[in-house]
């Protein structure tokens, strides 16, 4: 029913270790395929590690062109044949278990939902950002049509919310549509980074979206509090502090 997709840059042993921990946290999820483009000094280690565990379900590539992250990901996405995609970030750990995660995607499929941001729960702050919106209730998630009106309500709440985040489960149709647009980069992110994929609250041309909101924490970042101090795994004492936070976003 869905594919796990990643295009990540693994250039240190620490990033490789975090990737293996992240994989282990949802390795038995019911994904039909794992499509992974690995770059960096540890790319071969990534492919060796995952191919040994996933076998025929693993579709590896090592593409790093001048076209940048969007173009390279678009090429890899040709291997996706499922209706939904889980965009895997190697430094986020699944907190709900593989079976629950599979049920989340199943519910999205049944209700024909387009998008769910799965990480940065931040003790429920993620739901508070949608305060004032009229949800439809589901089993494991709630959902609503995110249009220009609801977007105004959401952005008035503390913190607001990005329209599209890479840390998402989304329809393959939407995923491919985002990948196909390479001329929207209001923050001038380098083309080689995945940040060019994301859409901020001002990019309302991407609305409407049929958006799902989880009722509990699905994933958590290892070292990024994302504006809510004390909420990442290291701050909560749930992941070893082998090195301090190092983000490529901070170097751009």
ZAFI-686359 format. One record per atom (N, C-alpha, C): residue number from 0; atom name; x, y, z. Coordinates in steps of 0.02 Angstrom, whole numbers, plus 32768, in hexadecimal, padded with zeros to 4 digits. Example, Ala and Ser with C-alpha at 12.3 -4.5 7.8 and 13.67 -1.06 7.14 Angstrom:
BEGIN
 seq atom   px   py   pz
   0    N 8294 7EE4 8186
   0   CA 8267 7F1F 8186
   0    C 8294 7F5B 8186
   1    N 8282 7F90 8162
   1   CA 82AC 7FCB 8165
   1    C 8285 8002 818A
# end
This chain:
BEGIN
 seq atom   px   py   pz
   0    N 8029 7FC4 8000
   0   CA 8000 8000 8000
   0    C 802B 803F 8000
   1    N 8065 803D 801F
   1   CA 808E 8079 8020
   1    C 80D8 8068 801A
   2    N 80FF 809C 800A
   2   CA 8147 8097 8001
   2    C 816A 80C4 8033
   3    N 81A0 80AB 8050
   3   CA 81CC 80D6 8078
   3    C 8200 80F3 8048
   4    N 8204 8135 8046
   4   CA 8233 8157 8019
   4    C 8265 8181 8041
   5    N 82A3 817F 802C
   5   CA 82D6 81AA 804B
   5    C 8309 81C0 8017
   6    N 831F 81FD 801E
   6   CA 8358 8217 7FF9
   6    C 8382 823D 802B
   7    N 83AF 8219 804B
   7   CA 83D4 8239 8081
   7    C 8420 8236 8078
   8    N 8441 8262 809D
   8   CA 8489 826D 8099
   8    C 84A8 8253 80DA
   9    N 84CA 821B 80D6
   9   CA 84E7 81FC 8111
   9    C 8533 8200 810B
  10    N 8550 8231 812D
  10   CA 8597 823F 8123
  10    C 85C2 8232 8161
  11    N 85A3 821E 8199
  11   CA 85C9 820F 81D5
  11    C 85B0 81CF 81F5
  12    N 85D9 81B2 8220
  12   CA 85C4 8175 8243
  12    C 8587 8183 826F
  13    N 8584 81BF 828D
  13   CA 854B 81D0 82B7
  13    C 850B 81D0 8290
  14    N 850B 81EF 8255
  14   CA 84CF 81EF 822B
  14    C 84BC 81A9 8216
  15    N 84EE 817F 8209
  15   CA 84DF 813A 81F6
  15    C 84BF 8115 8231
  16    N 84D9 811E 826D
  16   CA 84BD 80FD 82A8
  16    C 8476 8113 82B4
  17    N 8469 8154 82AB
  17   CA 8425 816D 82B4
  17    C 83F6 814F 8280
  18    N 840F 8147 8243
  18   CA 83E5 8128 820F
  18    C 83D3 80E1 8221
  19    N 8403 80BA 823A
  19   CA 83F5 8075 824D
  19    C 83C3 8072 8287
  20    N 83C9 80A0 82B6
  20   CA 8399 80A3 82EE
  20    C 8353 80B6 82D5
  21    N 8352 80E7 82A8
  21   CA 8311 80FB 828C
  21    C 82F1 80C1 8266
  22    N 8318 809F 823D
  22   CA 82FE 8066 8218
  22    C 82E2 8031 8249
  23    N 8309 8022 827C
  23   CA 82F4 7FEF 82AC
  23    C 82B3 7FFF 82CF
  24    N 82A3 8040 82D5
  24   CA 8267 8054 82F9
  24    C 8226 8047 82D3
  25    N 822B 803C 8290
  25   CA 81EF 802C 8269
  25    C 81FD 7FFB 8231
  26    N 822D 7FCF 823C
  26   CA 8245 7FA2 8207
  26    C 8211 7F70 81F0
  27    N 81E0 7F60 821A
  27   CA 81AD 7F2F 8207
  27    C 816D 7F4F 81EE
  28    N 816F 7F90 81DF
  28   CA 8135 7FB1 81C3
  28    C 8122 7F90 8181
  29    N 80E1 7F92 8170
  29   CA 80CA 7F6D 8136
  29    C 80D4 7F92 80F4
  30    N 8110 7FA7 80E7
  30   CA 811F 7FCA 80A8
  30    C 812E 7F98 8071
  31    N 8114 7FA6 8036
  31   CA 8121 7F7A 7FFC
  31    C 8168 7F81 7FE3
  32    N 8182 7FBF 7FE4
  32   CA 81C6 7FCC 7FCD
  32    C 81E7 8000 7FFA
  33    N 822A 7FFD 7FFA
  33   CA 8253 8030 8018
  33    C 8280 804C 7FE1
  34    N 8272 8088 7FCB
  34   CA 8298 80A8 7F96
  34    C 82C7 80DB 7FB6
  35    N 8308 80CD 7FB3
  35   CA 8339 80F6 7FD8
  35    C 8371 810D 7FAB
  36    N 8379 814F 7FA7
  36   CA 83B3 816C 7F86
  36    C 83E2 8184 7FBD
  37    N 841E 8167 7FC0
  37   CA 844E 8177 7FF4
  37    C 848A 819B 7FD6
  38    N 849D 81D2 7FF7
  38   CA 84D7 81F9 7FE2
  38    C 8506 8201 801D
  39    N 8543 8217 8010
  39   CA 8572 8221 8046
  39    C 85A2 81E8 804E
  40    N 85D3 81F0 807B
  40   CA 8609 81BF 8083
  40    C 85F0 817B 809A
  41    N 85B5 8178 80BA
  41   CA 859C 8138 80D4
  41    C 8564 811C 80A8
  42    N 855F 8133 8069
  42   CA 8529 811C 803D
  42    C 852B 80D1 8032
  43    N 8566 80B5 8025
  43   CA 856C 806D 801B
  43    C 855A 8047 8059
  44    N 856C 8061 8093
  44   CA 855A 8040 80D3
  44    C 850E 803F 80DB
  45    N 84ED 8076 80C9
  45   CA 84A5 8079 80CD
  45    C 8485 8043 80A2
  46    N 849B 803E 8063
  46   CA 847D 800D 8036
  46    C 848C 7FC6 804C
  47    N 84C7 7FBA 8065
  47   CA 84D8 7F77 807C
  47    C 84AC 7F63 80B8
  48    N 84A5 7F91 80E6
  48   CA 847D 7F85 8123
  48    C 8434 7F77 8112
  49    N 8416 7FA1 80E8
  49   CA 83CF 7F9B 80DA
  49    C 83C0 7F61 80AB
  50    N 83EB 7F55 807B
  50   CA 83DE 7F1E 804C
  50    C 83E0 7EDB 806F
  51    N 840B 7ED4 80A1
  51   CA 840F 7E95 80C7
  51    C 83CE 7E89 80ED
  52    N 83AC 7EBD 8101
  52   CA 8370 7EB6 812B
  52    C 832F 7EB6 8103
  53    N 832F 7ED8 80C9
  53   CA 82F1 7EDF 80A4
  53    C 82ED 7EB4 8066
  54    N 8326 7E9C 804E
  54   CA 8325 7E6F 8015
  54    C 8306 7E8D 7FD7
  55    N 82D6 7E69 7FBA
  55   CA 82B8 7E7E 7F7A
  55    C 828D 7EBC 7F80
  56    N 827B 7ECF 7FBD
  56   CA 8252 7F0C 7FC7
  56    C 827C 7F4B 7FC5
  57    N 82BF 7F43 7FC0
  57   CA 82EC 7F7D 7FC3
  57    C 8300 7F93 7F7D
  58    N 82F6 7FD5 7F70
  58   CA 8306 7FF2 7F2F
  58    C 8339 802A 7F39
  59    N 837A 8019 7F34
  59   CA 83AE 804B 7F44
  59    C 83C2 8074 7F07
  60    N 83DB 80B0 7F14
  60   CA 83FB 80D9 7EE1
  60    C 842B 8109 7F03
  61    N 845A 8122 7EDC
  61   CA 848B 8153 7EF4
  61    C 8491 8189 7EBF
  62    N 8460 81B5 7EBF
  62   CA 845E 81EB 7E8D
  62    C 846D 822D 7EB0
  63    N 849A 8254 7E95
  63   CA 84AA 8296 7EB0
  63    C 84BE 82C2 7E75
  64    N 848C 82DE 7E55
  64   CA 8497 8305 7E18
  64    C 8498 8350 7E26
  65    N 84AA 8376 7DF3
  65   CA 84A9 83BF 7DF9
  65    C 8462 83DA 7DFE
  66    N 8431 83B0 7DEB
  66   CA 83EB 83C5 7DEF
  66    C 83D1 83CD 7E35
  67    N 83F3 83AF 7E66
  67   CA 83E0 83B7 7EAB
  67    C 83B0 8382 7EC6
  68    N 839C 838D 7F05
  68   CA 8375 835B 7F29
  68    C 8333 834C 7F07
  69    N 830F 837F 7EF0
  69   CA 82CE 8373 7ED1
  69    C 82D4 8349 7E93
  70    N 8303 835A 7E68
  70   CA 830B 8335 7E2A
  70    C 8320 82ED 7E37
  71    N 8350 82E4 7E63
  71   CA 8367 82A1 7E73
  71    C 8330 8276 7E92
  72    N 8309 8295 7EBF
  72   CA 82D2 8271 7EDE
  72    C 829C 825F 7EAB
  73    N 8290 828C 7E7C
  73   CA 825F 827F 7E48
  73    C 8272 8242 7E1F
  74    N 82B2 823A 7E10
  74   CA 82CA 8200 7DEB
  74    C 82BF 81C0 7E14
  75    N 82CF 81C4 7E55
  75   CA 82C7 8189 7E80
  75    C 827D 8177 7E89
  76    N 8252 81AA 7E88
  76   CA 820A 81A0 7E93
  76    C 81EA 8178 7E5C
  77    N 820C 8170 7E24
  77   CA 81F1 8147 7DEE
  77    C 81E8 80FE 7E04
  78    N 820B 80EB 7E38
  78   CA 8207 80A6 7E52
  78    C 81CB 809C 7E80
  79    N 81A7 80D2 7E90
  79   CA 816E 80CD 7EBD
  79    C 8130 80BA 7E96
  80    N 810F 8085 7EAC
  80   CA 80D3 806D 7E8A
  80    C 8097 806A 7EB9
  81    N 809F 8083 7EF5
  81   CA 8069 8082 7F26
  81    C 8045 80C5 7F29
  82    N 800C 80C5 7F4B
  82   CA 7FE3 8102 7F4E
  82    C 7FFD 8134 7F81
  83    N 8025 811D 7FB2
  83   CA 803D 8149 7FE7
  83    C 8088 8140 7FF1
  84    N 80A7 8175 800C
  84   CA 80EE 8177 8018
  84    C 80FB 8190 805F
  85    N 8126 816E 8084
  85   CA 813F 8187 80C3
  85    C 8185 81A1 80B7
  86    N 818F 81E1 80BF
  86   CA 81D1 81FF 80B3
  86    C 81FB 81F6 80F3
  87    N 822D 81CD 80EE
  87   CA 8255 81B9 8128
  87    C 828D 81EB 8134
  88    N 8291 8204 8172
  88   CA 82C8 822D 8189
  88    C 82F2 8203 81B9
  89    N 8332 81FF 81AC
  89   CA 835D 81CF 81CF
  89    C 8369 81E1 8218
  90    N 8358 821E 822D
  90   CA 8364 8232 8272
  90    C 8323 823A 829A
  91    N 82EF 8216 8284
  91   CA 82B0 8215 82A9
  91    C 82A0 81CC 82BA
  92    N 8288 81C1 82F7
  92   CA 827B 817E 8311
  92    C 8230 8174 8317
  93    N 8218 813A 8300
  93   CA 81D1 8129 8306
  93    C 81C0 8119 834F
  94    N 818D 813A 8369
  94   CA 817A 8133 83AF
  94    C 813B 8109 83B9
  95    N 8119 80F9 8383
  95   CA 80D7 80D9 8389
  95    C 80D8 808F 8375
  96    N 810F 8077 8358
  96   CA 8112 8032 8343
  96    C 80FE 8029 82FB
  97    N 811A 7FF6 82DB
  97   CA 810F 7FEA 8293
  97    C 80C6 7FDB 8284
  98    N 80A5 7FB3 82AE
  98   CA 8060 7FA0 82A0
  98    C 8032 7FDD 82A0
  99    N 803A 8008 82D2
  99   CA 8010 8044 82D5
  99    C 801E 8072 829A
 100    N 805D 8077 8287
 100   CA 806E 80A1 824D
 100    C 804D 8087 820E
 101    N 804D 8045 8205
 101   CA 802A 8028 81CB
 101    C 7FE0 8037 81CD
 102    N 7FC2 8034 8208
 102   CA 7F7A 8043 820F
 102    C 7F6C 808C 81FF
 103    N 7F9A 80B9 820F
 103   CA 7F92 8100 81FE
 103    C 7F8D 8108 81B3
 104    N 7FBB 80E8 818D
 104   CA 7FBA 80EE 8145
 104    C 7F7A 80CE 8128
 105    N 7F65 8096 8144
 105   CA 7F28 8076 812E
 105    C 7EEC 80A5 8137
 106    N 7EEA 80C8 8170
 106   CA 7EB2 80F5 817B
 106    C 7EB4 8130 814B
 107    N 7EF0 8149 813E
 107   CA 7EF6 817F 810C
 107    C 7EDC 8168 80C8
 108    N 7EEC 812B 80B6
 108   CA 7ED5 8111 8076
 108    C 7E8A 8109 8073
 109    N 7E6C 80EE 80A9
 109   CA 7E24 80E4 80AA
 109    C 7DFE 8126 80A3
 110    N 7E19 815A 80C3
 110   CA 7DF7 819A 80C4
 110    C 7E0F 81C9 808C
 111    N 7E3E 81B0 8062
 111   CA 7E58 81D6 8029
 111    C 7E77 8218 8040
 112    N 7EA1 8215 8074
 112   CA 7EC3 8250 808E
 112    C 7F04 825B 8069
 113    N 7F19 829A 8064
 113   CA 7F53 82AA 803A
 113    C 7F94 82AF 8061
 114    N 7F90 82C4 80A1
 114   CA 7FCE 82D8 80C2
 114    C 7FC8 82D2 810E
 115    N 7FFC 82B8 812D
 115   CA 8001 82B6 8176
 115    C 8049 82C4 8189
 116    N 8054 82F7 81B2
 116   CA 8097 8306 81CC
 116    C 80A1 82DA 820A
 117    N 80D4 82AF 8208
 117   CA 80D8 827A 823A
 117    C 8107 8288 8275
 118    N 812D 82BD 8273
 118   CA 815D 82C8 82A9
 118    C 8154 830C 82C9
 119    N 817F 831B 82FC
 119   CA 817B 8359 8323
 119    C 8137 8360 8346
 120    N 8124 832A 8368
 120   CA 80E6 832A 8390
 120    C 80EA 835D 83C9
 121    N 8125 8361 83E8
 121   CA 8134 8395 841A
 121    C 8100 8398 8453
 122    N 80F3 835E 8470
 122   CA 80C3 835A 84A8
 122    C 807E 8374 8496
 123    N 806B 836C 8458
 123   CA 8029 8380 8442
 123    C 8025 83C5 8422
 124    N 805D 83E9 8420
 124   CA 805E 842A 83FF
 124    C 804A 8424 83B6
 125    N 805C 83EB 8397
 125   CA 804C 83DF 8351
 125    C 8001 83E4 8344
 126    N 7FD8 83CB 8373
 126   CA 7F8F 83D0 836B
 126    C 7F76 8416 837C
 127    N 7F96 8436 83AD
 127   CA 7F81 8479 83C1
 127    C 7F87 84AB 8387
 128    N 7FB4 849D 8359
 128   CA 7FBD 84CB 8320
 128    C 7F7E 84CE 82F5
 129    N 7F53 849C 82FB
 129   CA 7F16 8499 82D2
 129    C 7ED7 84AA 82FB
 130    N 7EE1 84CA 8334
 130   CA 7EAA 84DE 835F
 130    C 7E7C 850E 8339
 131    N 7E3B 8501 833E
 131   CA 7E0A 852B 831D
 131    C 7DF2 850F 82DB
 132    N 7E12 84D9 82C5
 132   CA 7DFD 84B8 8286
 132    C 7DCB 8481 8296
 133    N 7D99 847A 826D
 133   CA 7D65 8448 8276
 133    C 7D7C 8406 8258
 134    N 7D92 83D8 8284
 134   CA 7DAA 8396 826F
 134    C 7D70 8366 8261
 135    N 7D7D 8337 8235
 135   CA 7D55 82FA 8232
 135    C 7D7C 82C4 8259
 136    N 7D59 829E 8282
 136   CA 7D7A 826F 82AF
 136    C 7D86 822C 828C
 137    N 7DC2 8212 8295
 137   CA 7DD3 81CF 827E
 137    C 7DE7 81A2 82B7
 138    N 7E01 8168 82A8
 138   CA 7E16 8139 82DD
 138    C 7E58 814C 82FC
 139    N 7E8C 8152 82D3
 139   CA 7ECF 8163 82EA
 139    C 7EE3 81AA 82D9
 140    N 7EB9 81CB 82B1
 140   CA 7EC9 820F 829A
 140    C 7E89 8236 828F
 141    N 7E8F 8277 828E
 141   CA 7E59 82A3 8279
 141    C 7E6C 82C3 8237
 142    N 7E3D 82E2 8214
 142   CA 7E4D 82FD 81D3
 142    C 7E1E 8336 81C1
 143    N 7E35 8360 8192
 143   CA 7E0E 8399 817C
 143    C 7E28 83B1 8138
 144    N 7E01 83DA 8117
 144   CA 7E18 83F9 80D9
 144    C 7E3C 8439 80EA
 145    N 7E7C 843B 80DC
 145   CA 7EA6 8475 80EA
 145    C 7EA4 84A2 80AD
 146    N 7E7D 84D7 80B2
 146   CA 7E77 8507 807B
 146    C 7E8F 854C 8092
 147    N 7E84 857F 806B
 147   CA 7E9E 85C1 807D
 147    C 7E7D 85DB 80BD
 148    N 7E3F 85C9 80CA
 148   CA 7E1D 85DF 8107
 148    C 7E3B 85BE 8144
 149    N 7E40 857B 8142
 149   CA 7E5C 8558 817C
 149    C 7EA6 856A 8186
 150    N 7EC9 8577 814F
 150   CA 7F0F 858B 8155
 150    C 7F16 85CB 817E
 151    N 7EE9 85FB 8174
 151   CA 7EEB 8639 819B
 151    C 7EE0 862B 81E5
 152    N 7EB2 85FD 81F4
 152   CA 7EA6 85EA 823A
 152    C 7EE4 85CB 8259
 153    N 7F02 859C 8234
 153   CA 7F3C 8577 824C
 153    C 7F77 85A6 8259
 154    N 7F83 85D3 822B
 154   CA 7FBE 85FD 8231
 154    C 7FB7 8631 8268
 155    N 7F7B 863D 8281
 155   CA 7F71 8669 82BA
 155    C 7F83 8646 82FC
 156    N 7F83 8604 82FC
 156   CA 7F96 85DE 8337
 156    C 7FE1 85E3 8343
 157    N 7FF6 85D6 8380
 157   CA 803D 85DA 8391
 157    C 8066 85A9 8367
 158    N 8097 85C3 8344
 158   CA 80C4 8599 831C
 158    C 80AD 858E 82D5
 159    N 806A 8594 82CA
 159   CA 8051 8587 8286
 159    C 8064 8541 826F
 160    N 8065 8537 822E
 160   CA 8077 84F5 8213
 160    C 808A 84FC 81CA
 161    N 80BF 84D8 81B7
 161   CA 80D0 84D3 8170
 161    C 8097 84AF 814C
 162    N 808F 84BF 810C
 162   CA 805B 849D 80E5
 162    C 8072 8457 80D2
 163    N 80B1 8450 80BE
 163   CA 80CC 840F 80AB
 163    C 8111 8407 80CA
 164    N 811A 83D1 80EE
 164   CA 8159 83C1 810E
 164    C 8173 837F 80F2
 165    N 81B5 8378 80F0
 165   CA 81D1 8338 80D9
 165    C 81C2 8300 810B
 166    N 81BB 8312 814A
 166   CA 81AB 82DF 817E
 166    C 8161 82CE 817A
 167    N 814E 82AE 8143
 167   CA 8107 82A3 8135
 167    C 80FA 825F 8116
 168    N 80BD 8248 811F
 168   CA 809F 8213 80F6
 168    C 8070 8236 80C6
 169    N 8075 8229 8086
 169   CA 804C 824D 8056
 169    C 803A 8221 801B
 170    N 8007 8237 7FF7
 170   CA 7FF5 8213 7FBB
 170    C 802F 8217 7F89
 171    N 803A 81E4 7F63
 171   CA 806F 81E4 7F31
 171    C 8062 821A 7EFD
 172    N 8022 8227 7EEF
 172   CA 8011 825B 7EBF
 172    C 802A 829F 7ED7
 173    N 801E 82AF 7F16
 173   CA 8036 82EF 7F31
 173    C 8082 82F0 7F34
 174    N 80A0 82B9 7F4A
 174   CA 80E9 82B4 7F4F
 174    C 810A 82C3 7F0C
 175    N 80F2 82A4 7ED7
 175   CA 810F 82B0 7E95
 175    C 8103 82F7 7E7D
 176    N 80CA 8312 7E8E
 176   CA 80BB 8357 7E7A
 176    C 80EC 8388 7E9A
 177    N 80FB 837F 7EDA
 177   CA 812B 83AA 7EFC
 177    C 8170 83A3 7EDD
 178    N 8184 8366 7ECF
 178   CA 81C5 835A 7EB1
 178    C 81CC 837A 7E6C
 179    N 8195 8382 7E49
 179   CA 8198 839A 7E04
 179    C 81A0 83E6 7E00
 180    N 8197 8409 7E38
 180   CA 819B 8452 7E38
 180    C 81DD 8467 7E58
 181    N 820C 847F 7E30
 181   CA 824E 848F 7E4A
 181    C 825C 84DA 7E49
 182    N 822A 8503 7E3E
 182   CA 8235 854C 7E3B
 182    C 8217 8571 7E77
 183    N 8204 854C 7EAC
 183   CA 81E9 856B 7EE8
 183    C 821A 8561 7F21
 184    N 823F 8595 7F31
 184   CA 8272 8591 7F64
 184    C 8279 85D4 7F88
 185    N 8243 85EA 7FAB
 185   CA 8243 862D 7FC8
 185    C 8279 8639 7FFC
 186    N 8294 8604 801A
 186   CA 82C7 860C 804D
 186    C 830E 8601 8032
 187    N 8312 85F8 7FF0
 187   CA 8353 85F0 7FCF
 187    C 837E 85B7 7FEB
 188    N 835C 857F 7FF9
 188   CA 8382 8544 8010
 188    C 83AD 852A 7FD6
 189    N 83E8 8511 7FE5
 189   CA 8410 84F1 7FB1
 189    C 83EA 84B7 7F91
 190    N 83F0 84AF 7F4F
 190   CA 83CA 847C 7F2B
 190    C 83DB 8436 7F42
 191    N 8417 842D 7F5F
 191   CA 842C 83EA 7F74
 191    C 840A 83D3 7FB4
 192    N 83E6 8400 7FD6
 192   CA 83C7 83EF 8016
 192    C 837D 83DD 800D
 193    N 8361 83B6 803B
 193   CA 831A 83A4 8036
 193    C 82EB 83DC 804A
 194    N 8305 8413 8064
 194   CA 82DA 8449 807C
 194    C 82B3 8469 8043
 195    N 82CC 8461 8005
 195   CA 82A9 847E 7FCB
 195    C 8266 845B 7FBF
 196    N 825C 8422 7FDE
 196   CA 821D 83FC 7FD6
 196    C 81E4 841D 7FFC
 197    N 81F3 843D 8034
 197   CA 81BF 8453 8063
 197    C 819F 8494 804E
 198    N 815F 849C 8062
 198   CA 8137 84D7 804F
 198    C 8121 84FC 808E
 199    N 8132 853C 8091
 199   CA 8122 8563 80CC
 199    C 80DA 857E 80C8
 200    N 80C1 859E 80FD
 200   CA 807B 85B3 8100
 200    C 8067 85E5 80CA
 201    N 8098 8608 80AC
 201   CA 8087 8639 8079
 201    C 807A 861A 8035
 202    N 808D 85DC 802C
 202   CA 8089 85BC 7FEA
 202    C 8044 859B 7FE1
 203    N 8011 85C5 7FE4
 203   CA 7FCC 85AE 7FE5
 203    C 7FB5 8590 7FA2
 204    N 7FDF 8595 7F6F
 204   CA 7FCE 8576 7F2F
 204    C 7FCA 852A 7F36
 205    N 7FE5 850F 7F6C
 205   CA 7FE2 84C6 7F78
 205    C 7FA1 84B0 7F9A
 206    N 7F78 84DF 7FAE
 206   CA 7F38 84CF 7FCC
 206    C 7F02 84C9 7F96
 207    N 7ECD 84A2 7FA2
 207   CA 7EBE 847E 7FE0
 207    C 7EE2 843B 7FE5
 208    N 7EEB 8424 8023
 208   CA 7F06 83E3 8033
 208    C 7ED8 83C0 8063
 209    N 7ECB 8380 805A
 209   CA 7EA4 835A 808B
 209    C 7ED6 833E 80BE
 210    N 7ED8 8360 80F7
 210   CA 7F0E 8356 8128
 210    C 7EF8 832A 8162
 211    N 7F24 82FC 8176
 211   CA 7F19 82D2 81B0
 211    C 7F43 82EA 81EA
 212    N 7F29 82E5 8227
 212   CA 7F4D 82F7 8264
 212    C 7F4D 82BB 8293
 213    N 7F87 82A0 82A5
 213   CA 7F87 8267 82D2
 213    C 7F6E 8279 8318
 214    N 7F55 8247 833C
 214   CA 7F3C 8252 8380
 214    C 7F71 8247 83B6
 215    N 7FAC 822F 83A1
 215   CA 7FE2 8220 83D0
 215    C 8024 8223 83AA
 216    N 805A 821E 83CF
 216   CA 809D 8224 83B1
 216    C 80AE 81E8 8385
 217    N 80C2 81F5 8348
 217   CA 80D6 81C1 8319
 217    C 8122 81BB 8314
 218    N 8144 81F3 8309
 218   CA 818D 81F4 8305
 218    C 81A6 822E 8331
 219    N 81E7 822B 8342
 219   CA 8206 8262 8367
 219    C 824D 826B 834D
 220    N 8262 82AA 8346
 220   CA 82A6 82BA 8332
 220    C 82D7 82A7 8368
 221    N 8312 8290 8354
 221   CA 8345 827F 8385
 221    C 8360 82BC 83A8
 222    N 836D 82F3 8383
 222   CA 8390 832B 83A3
 222    C 8373 8370 8394
 223    N 8339 8372 8373
 223   CA 831D 83B3 835F
 223    C 82DC 83C0 8386
 224    N 82DD 83F1 83B2
 224   CA 82A1 8404 83D8
 224    C 8270 842B 83AD
 225    N 8287 8447 8377
 225   CA 825C 846A 8346
 225    C 8230 849F 8368
 226    N 8251 84C7 8392
 226   CA 822D 84FE 83B2
 226    C 8208 84ED 83F1
 227    N 820B 84AE 8407
 227   CA 81E9 849A 8445
 227    C 821D 8477 8471
 228    N 8243 849E 8499
 228   CA 827A 8483 84C0
 228    C 8265 8447 84EB
 229    N 8291 8415 84EB
 229   CA 8287 83DA 8515
 229    C 825F 83A3 84F5
 230    N 824F 83A8 84B4
 230   CA 8222 8377 8496
 230    C 8245 8344 8468
 231    N 8283 8350 8454
 231   CA 82A5 831E 842B
 231    C 82BB 82E3 8457
 232    N 82D0 82AE 8438
 232   CA 82E1 8271 845E
 232    C 831C 827B 848C
 233    N 8350 829E 8475
 233   CA 838A 82A9 84A0
 233    C 8377 82D3 84DD
 234    N 834E 8306 84D3
 234   CA 8338 8330 850B
 234    C 830E 8309 853D
 235    N 82EB 82D6 8524
 235   CA 82C1 82AD 8550
 235    C 82E7 8273 856E
 236    N 8327 826E 855F
 236   CA 8350 8238 8579
 236    C 8341 81F4 855A
 237    N 8327 81F5 851D
 237   CA 8313 81B7 84FC
 237    C 8341 81A3 84C3
 238    N 8377 81C9 84BA
 238   CA 83A7 81B8 8485
 238    C 83EC 81D1 849B
 239    N 8421 81A8 848F
 239   CA 8464 81BB 84A6
 239    C 847C 81FE 8488
 240    N 849C 8226 84B1
 240   CA 84B8 8265 849A
 240    C 8501 8259 8487
 241    N 850C 823B 844D
 241   CA 854F 822D 8436
 241    C 8571 826B 8419
 242    N 8548 8297 83FB
 242   CA 8563 82D7 83E3
 242    C 852B 830A 83E3
 243    N 853E 834A 83E4
 243   CA 850C 837F 83E6
 243    C 84EC 8387 83A2
 244    N 84B5 83AC 83A0
 244   CA 848E 83B4 8362
 244    C 84B8 83D1 832A
 245    N 84B2 83B3 82EF
 245   CA 84D5 83CB 82B3
 245    C 84A3 83C6 827A
 246    N 848A 83FF 8263
 246   CA 8459 8401 822D
 246    C 8475 8425 81F1
 247    N 8469 8408 81B6
 247   CA 847E 842A 8179
 247    C 8455 8468 816C
 248    N 841A 846C 818A
 248   CA 83F1 84A8 8184
 248    C 8414 84E4 81A4
 249    N 843A 84D7 81D9
 249   CA 845C 850D 81FC
 249    C 8498 8526 81D6
 250    N 84AE 8501 81A3
 250   CA 84E9 8515 817D
 250    C 84D5 853B 813D
 251    N 8495 853B 812D
 251   CA 847F 8559 80EE
 251    C 8479 85A5 80F4
# end
